[in-house]
Amino acid sequence: MPLQTPNDPYALALAALAATVSDERRGQRFLALTGIETDELRRRANEPALLASLVAFLEAHEPDLVAVCEEVGVKPEALVEARRQIEGAT
């Protein structure tokens, strides 16, 4: 499902988070690498640092980045730019 507001970096990162955790393998890897528990992830989902970390996690493994971007309906460059904007805003 293409994202309706691809220009909003936070909406884009949240969509990427949803796509990441909806894939069991990718979601478990993200949780394991960050040490975040599922409940904590739910509480912190809107935090800029968490969203930027999620995008950086995807950037570190291109197949995941591409898969999530395809699911969200944006180019990888757009998601990387969203991370830059989020990091610049914090």
C-alpha positions as CSV (number, residue, x, y, z in Angstrom):
1,M,0.0,0.0,0.0
2,P,1.6,3.3,-1.1
3,L,2.1,5.9,1.6
4,Q,-0.4,8.8,1.3
5,T,2.0,11.4,2.7
6,P,5.5,10.6,1.4
7,N,6.8,14.1,2.2
8,D,6.4,13.8,5.9
9,P,9.6,12.1,7.3
10,Y,7.9,11.0,10.5
11,A,4.9,9.4,8.6
12,L,7.4,7.7,6.3
13,A,9.5,6.4,9.1
14,L,6.4,5.2,11.0
15,A,5.2,3.4,7.9
16,A,8.7,1.8,7.6
17,L,8.5,0.7,11.3
18,A,5.1,-0.9,10.6
19,A,6.4,-2.7,7.6
20,T,9.5,-3.8,9.5
21,V,7.7,-5.3,12.4
22,S,5.0,-6.9,10.2
23,D,7.8,-9.1,8.8
24,E,8.6,-11.7,11.6
25,R,12.3,-12.2,10.6
26,R,13.0,-8.5,10.1
27,G,11.1,-7.4,13.2
28,Q,12.7,-9.9,15.4
29,R,16.2,-8.9,14.1
30,F,15.4,-5.2,14.8
31,L,14.2,-6.0,18.3
32,A,17.2,-8.2,19.0
33,L,19.8,-5.7,17.7
34,T,18.3,-2.8,19.6
35,G,17.4,-4.7,22.8
36,I,14.0,-3.1,22.8
37,E,11.0,-5.1,24.0
38,T,7.7,-5.1,22.1
39,D,5.9,-3.0,24.8
40,E,8.7,-0.5,24.8
41,L,8.6,-0.3,21.1
42,R,4.9,0.5,21.2
43,R,5.5,3.3,23.8
44,R,8.4,4.8,21.9
45,A,7.2,4.4,18.3
46,N,6.8,8.2,17.9
47,E,10.2,9.1,19.2
48,P,12.5,10.7,16.6
49,A,15.6,8.8,17.9
50,L,13.8,5.4,17.5
51,L,12.5,6.2,14.1
52,A,15.9,7.4,12.9
53,S,17.4,4.2,14.4
54,L,14.9,2.0,12.5
55,V,15.8,3.6,9.2
56,A,19.5,3.3,9.9
57,F,18.8,-0.4,10.7
58,L,17.2,-0.8,7.3
59,E,20.0,1.1,5.6
60,A,22.5,-1.4,7.0
61,H,21.0,-4.3,5.1
62,E,20.0,-3.2,1.6
63,P,17.6,-6.1,0.9
64,D,15.5,-5.1,3.9
65,L,15.6,-1.4,2.9
66,V,14.4,-2.2,-0.6
67,A,11.7,-4.6,0.6
68,V,10.3,-2.1,3.1
69,C,10.4,0.7,0.6
70,E,8.6,-1.5,-1.9
71,E,5.9,-2.3,0.7
72,V,5.6,1.4,1.7
73,G,5.6,2.6,-1.9
74,V,8.6,4.9,-1.9
75,K,12.2,4.8,-3.2
76,P,15.0,4.0,-0.8
77,E,16.4,7.4,-1.3
78,A,13.2,8.9,0.2
79,L,13.5,6.8,3.3
80,V,17.2,7.7,3.8
81,E,16.3,11.4,3.3
82,A,13.5,11.0,5.9
83,R,16.1,9.7,8.4
84,R,18.3,12.7,7.7
85,Q,15.5,15.1,8.3
86,I,14.4,13.4,11.5
87,E,18.0,13.5,12.8
88,G,18.3,17.1,11.8
89,A,15.2,18.0,13.7
90,T,16.4,16.5,17.0
